[in-house]
Amino acid sequence: MLPYDVLVLNGGSSSGTTSLARALQDLLLPEPWLLCAVDALVEALPAALREEDAGGTGEGIVLAADGSVRPGATFRRVEAAWMAGVAATARAGTRVVVDDVFLGGAASQARWAHALTGLRTAWVGVRCAPAVAEAREARRPDRVRGMAARQALLVHEGVRYDVESETTHGDPAACAREVLRGLGASA
């Protein structure tokens, strides 16, 4: 059994965080671990807050044509509520795997650490070579080109991890087994 309530995975766009999260869920059965992904939060936003260029209000999340992502004040407020909800789920007894992109590096981790106060949390860095993440991004129609290259290193700046996973060439299940071993679980 894994002695954590929450696993927080942080990696840039197309780095393999979601595939790793799903593989972790499979390996952690029969204990159900709920996947809470920032992509689902973004998809749940009203369309007016999912801005695809800088022509909107800037209050939501701006996915610019150059691959940059800029969260606005309304997005941050909604994100804080989402984080509190994820933490409440874990406090209620359902374990959680968080799939996030720390656009603010250490500041993003600090927001999560505040929300998860009192919970046993493991921090997992998901790294992928920028060129490989870019190639994955090019095969995905739901991605803004340039995000993978911009985020590959940025999301890890100042972030402290309990374990890291290199997903450049790794199979998600093998990477998940490696993460669990790094966290002291047999996999």
C-alpha positions as CSV (number, residue, x, y, z in Angstrom):
1,M,0.0,0.0,0.0
2,L,1.2,3.5,-0.8
3,P,1.4,5.8,2.2
4,Y,0.0,8.9,0.5
5,D,-3.4,10.5,0.1
6,V,-2.4,12.5,-3.0
7,L,0.2,12.1,-5.8
8,V,0.8,15.4,-7.6
9,L,2.3,14.9,-11.1
10,N,3.8,18.0,-12.7
11,G,4.9,18.0,-16.3
12,G,4.7,20.2,-19.4
13,S,2.3,19.8,-22.2
14,S,2.7,16.4,-24.0
15,S,5.2,15.2,-21.5
16,G,3.1,12.1,-20.6
17,T,1.6,13.1,-17.3
18,T,-1.9,11.8,-18.1
19,S,-0.5,8.5,-19.5
20,L,1.6,8.1,-16.4
21,A,-1.4,9.0,-14.1
22,R,-3.6,6.4,-15.8
23,A,-0.8,3.8,-15.5
24,L,-0.5,4.6,-11.8
25,Q,-4.2,4.2,-11.3
26,D,-4.0,0.7,-12.9
27,L,-1.1,-0.3,-10.7
28,L,-2.6,1.0,-7.5
29,L,-5.8,-1.1,-7.9
30,P,-7.8,-2.5,-6.0
31,E,-7.5,0.9,-4.2
32,P,-9.3,3.4,-6.4
33,W,-7.3,6.6,-7.1
34,L,-9.3,9.3,-8.7
35,L,-7.6,11.3,-11.5
36,C,-8.0,15.0,-11.3
37,A,-6.4,16.7,-14.3
38,V,-6.0,20.4,-15.0
39,D,-7.0,19.7,-18.6
40,A,-10.4,18.7,-17.3
41,L,-10.6,21.9,-15.3
42,V,-9.8,24.0,-18.4
43,E,-12.4,22.0,-20.4
44,A,-15.0,22.7,-17.7
45,L,-14.6,26.4,-18.0
46,P,-17.1,28.4,-20.0
47,A,-15.9,29.0,-23.5
48,A,-15.5,32.7,-22.8
49,L,-12.8,31.9,-20.2
50,R,-10.9,29.5,-22.6
51,E,-9.3,32.2,-24.8
52,E,-7.3,31.0,-27.8
53,D,-5.6,34.3,-28.4
54,A,-4.9,37.6,-26.6
55,G,-8.0,39.2,-28.0
56,G,-10.3,38.3,-25.0
57,T,-10.6,39.7,-21.6
58,G,-7.5,37.9,-20.2
59,E,-9.6,36.9,-17.1
60,G,-9.7,33.2,-18.0
61,I,-6.8,31.2,-19.4
62,V,-5.3,32.5,-22.6
63,L,-3.8,29.8,-24.9
64,A,-1.8,32.1,-27.3
65,A,-0.9,31.2,-30.8
66,D,2.8,31.2,-29.8
67,G,2.2,28.4,-27.3
68,S,2.3,30.6,-24.2
69,V,-0.4,30.1,-21.6
70,R,-1.5,33.0,-19.4
71,P,-3.9,32.4,-16.5
72,G,-6.0,35.4,-15.6
73,A,-7.5,36.4,-12.2
74,T,-10.8,34.6,-12.7
75,F,-9.0,31.4,-13.8
76,R,-6.9,31.6,-10.6
77,R,-10.0,32.0,-8.5
78,V,-11.6,29.0,-10.1
79,E,-8.4,27.0,-9.9
80,A,-8.2,27.7,-6.1
81,A,-11.7,26.3,-5.7
82,W,-10.8,23.3,-7.8
83,M,-7.7,22.6,-5.7
84,A,-9.8,22.9,-2.5
85,G,-12.3,20.4,-4.0
86,V,-9.5,18.0,-4.9
87,A,-8.1,18.3,-1.3
88,A,-11.7,17.8,0.1
89,T,-12.0,14.6,-1.9
90,A,-8.7,13.2,-0.4
91,R,-9.8,14.3,3.0
92,A,-13.0,12.4,2.5
93,G,-11.1,9.2,2.0
94,T,-10.7,8.9,-1.8
95,R,-7.1,9.0,-2.9
96,V,-6.2,11.3,-5.7
97,V,-3.7,11.5,-8.6
98,V,-3.3,15.2,-9.7
99,D,-2.2,15.8,-13.3
100,D,-1.1,19.4,-13.5
101,V,1.2,21.8,-15.4
102,F,3.0,24.2,-13.0
103,L,3.2,27.2,-15.2
104,G,4.4,29.2,-12.2
105,G,7.0,26.6,-11.2
106,A,7.5,26.8,-7.4
107,A,4.6,29.3,-7.0
108,S,2.3,26.7,-8.5
109,Q,3.6,24.0,-6.1
110,A,3.1,26.4,-3.2
111,R,-0.6,26.9,-4.1
112,W,-1.0,23.1,-4.2
113,A,0.9,22.6,-0.9
114,H,-1.4,25.2,0.8
115,A,-4.6,23.4,-0.5
116,L,-3.2,20.0,0.5
117,T,-2.2,21.0,4.0
118,G,-2.5,18.0,6.4
119,L,-2.6,15.4,3.6
120,R,0.1,13.0,2.9
121,T,1.3,14.2,-0.5
122,A,4.0,13.0,-2.9
123,W,5.4,15.3,-5.6
124,V,6.2,13.6,-8.9
125,G,8.2,15.4,-11.6
126,V,7.4,14.2,-15.2
127,R,10.2,15.1,-17.6
128,C,10.3,14.6,-21.3
129,A,12.9,15.8,-23.8
130,P,11.5,19.0,-25.5
131,A,11.9,17.6,-29.0
132,V,10.0,14.4,-28.1
133,A,7.2,16.4,-26.4
134,E,7.0,18.6,-29.5
135,A,6.7,15.6,-31.7
136,R,3.9,14.2,-29.5
137,E,2.2,17.6,-29.5
138,A,2.3,17.7,-33.3
139,R,0.3,14.4,-33.4
140,R,-2.4,15.8,-31.1
141,P,-5.1,18.0,-32.7
142,D,-6.2,19.4,-29.3
143,R,-2.8,21.1,-28.6
144,V,-1.6,24.6,-29.4
145,R,1.7,24.3,-31.2
146,G,4.6,25.5,-29.1
147,M,3.2,24.7,-25.7
148,A,5.4,21.6,-25.3
149,A,8.6,23.4,-26.1
150,R,7.8,26.4,-23.8
151,Q,6.7,24.3,-20.9
152,A,9.2,21.4,-21.0
153,L,11.7,23.0,-18.6
154,L,9.7,26.0,-17.3
155,V,7.3,23.9,-15.2
156,H,10.1,22.4,-13.2
157,E,11.8,25.7,-12.2
158,G,12.2,25.8,-8.4
159,V,9.9,22.7,-7.9
160,R,11.0,20.1,-5.3
161,Y,10.0,16.5,-6.0
162,D,9.9,13.2,-4.0
163,V,10.6,11.3,-7.2
164,E,10.9,12.1,-10.9
165,S,10.0,10.1,-14.0
166,E,11.7,10.5,-17.4
167,T,9.0,9.7,-20.0
168,T,11.0,10.5,-23.1
169,H,11.3,6.9,-24.2
170,G,9.6,5.1,-21.3
171,D,6.5,3.0,-21.5
172,P,3.8,4.6,-19.1
173,A,3.5,1.3,-17.1
174,A,7.2,1.0,-16.7
175,C,7.5,4.7,-15.7
176,A,4.6,4.1,-13.2
177,R,6.4,1.1,-11.7
178,E,9.6,3.2,-11.3
179,V,7.6,6.0,-9.6
180,L,6.1,3.6,-7.2
181,R,9.4,2.1,-6.4
182,G,10.8,5.6,-5.8
183,L,8.0,6.2,-3.4
184,G,8.7,3.1,-1.4
185,A,5.9,0.8,-2.8
186,S,6.4,-2.5,-4.5
187,A,5.2,-2.5,-8.1
